Amino acid sequence: QQKTVVEFWHGLPQPLGGQLEQVVKGFNDSQDKIQVNPTFKGSYPETMQAAIAAFRAGNAPHVVQMFEVGTATMLSAGPAIKPVHQLMSETGSGFDAAAYIPAVRGYYSSKDGKMMALPFNSSTTITFYNKDAFQKAGLDPNKPPATWPEVADAARKLKAAGVTCPMTFSWPTWTQFEQVGALHDKPFASEANGFGGLNATLKINDPFFVKHLQTLIDLQKEGALRYGGRDNAADSLFPSGECAMIQASSGLRGRIIKEAKFNWGAAPLPYWPDAIASPKNSIIGGAAFWVMTSPKRTADEYKAVAAFFSYLARPEVDAKWHMDTGYVPVTLQGFELAKKEGFYDKNPGAEVPAEQLTRTATTENTMGLRLGNLPEIRNIIQEEMEKAFQGQQTAQQALDNAVKRGDTVLRNFERANKN
Ligand SMILES: O=P(O)(O)OC[C@H](O)CO
């Protein structure tokens, strides 16, 4: 009997991409009727572009991994996607949305609370730091800096001790604006960061964000911080030992475990004590799996996708992925399993992402973002930040420009999706 084939496009580079492909292999080996073919399509933004182009050409993959900031765009894609709740009920697959942790479920649900995509590799931003470099600089390796003034102080001490890259950050807009906004309960955009309506406007030229960006620019001028490039380009700077501190996805943990040849620790993100007494929860990042439609799709193929998703939703699959990579557990039972196995006792710091994600009740500034064409807006912000880092404009100018250009993107999206 011929197997039903499911094409699955993903956007995770090595070594994570290989680990994800192992999860797929686990499913393929668990049964003999379905073959899921994973294909790496480049970075998340590249995977998104490839999926959109393929849909237009009538040959979309069955499943695409989409980063969290592509959510609003996918939700507006209408017939291009099959909502997960619909797929699971049509195929009689039994799917319990309540099995997912609330922050993750909320992010991928429609306004009326229906799950639109299958959560899988959810992350959040945390700090990783090099304990050996801290020691060398006379800093306490067991006391990572908790506030931005402390981070600046530690970065200067690391520089003075001869560390050429005291600190960096990955995913510049995610770590320095989206997360920084959430932690300090400041809006990235109006309308509850877009959850409240398509008429949202950007709020990142607020004095709070201007001061934050100016601090980063000043630290870079002093040689205490390195801008490591767009999207996840900076990721490699920490495991290689080049940069002593990085603010990056919790999912970088898997790579650090494999590559770092030094002692390291994980810590919550720093905060500005003059802006908030104690920081709020951070927001999720990472990606989810979306089901795409195509004129050629058969009922059997949808059934095969549903079987694949049911496998991914198993607590033991979720727990293993979480423990292997540093992505957070997305199911409540997966989290329990990891605890039961003693994962957090054996791996100090592994609890930081989930704790930071859940430490306060969410406000409208800490639920995440639901903005159309956010990947394009991220590029604009990155471009304006880069000009500021190169000394071509001030932080205020960079963020005024980003708001002006980003709002144009939002208005175009609003016009295209108003019905
Ligand atoms: O590196 P990831 O998979 O945790 O994703 C980070 C950002 O959320 C991408 O938008």
Ligand as a Chemical Component Dictionary entry (heavy atoms), coordinates in Angstrom:
data_LIG
# 
_chem_comp.id                   LIG 
_chem_comp.type                 NON-POLYMER 
_chem_comp.pdbx_formal_charge   0 
_chem_comp.three_letter_code    LIG 
# 
loop_
_chem_comp_atom.comp_id 
_chem_comp_atom.atom_id 
_chem_comp_atom.alt_atom_id 
_chem_comp_atom.type_symbol 
_chem_comp_atom.charge 
_chem_comp_atom.model_Cartn_x 
_chem_comp_atom.model_Cartn_y 
_chem_comp_atom.model_Cartn_z 
_chem_comp_atom.pdbx_ordinal 
LIG O1 O1 O 0 14.308 31.700 17.485 1  
LIG P1 P1 P 0 12.867 31.404 17.769 2  
LIG O2 O2 O 0 12.341 30.212 17.025 3  
LIG O3 O3 O 0 12.574 31.313 19.219 4  
LIG O4 O4 O 0 12.037 32.652 17.233 5  
LIG C1 C1 C 0 12.372 33.927 17.661 6  
LIG C2 C2 C 0 11.364 34.960 17.209 7  
LIG O5 O5 O 0 10.195 34.819 17.947 8  
LIG C3 C3 C 0 11.024 34.856 15.775 9  
LIG O6 O6 O 0 10.051 35.767 15.421 10 
# 
loop_
_chem_comp_bond.comp_id 
_chem_comp_bond.atom_id_1 
_chem_comp_bond.atom_id_2 
_chem_comp_bond.value_order 
_chem_comp_bond.pdbx_ordinal 
LIG O1 P1 DOUB 1 
LIG P1 O2 SING 2 
LIG P1 O3 SING 3 
LIG P1 O4 SING 4 
LIG O4 C1 SING 5 
LIG C1 C2 SING 6 
LIG C2 O5 SING 7 
LIG C2 C3 SING 8 
LIG C3 O6 SING 9 
# 
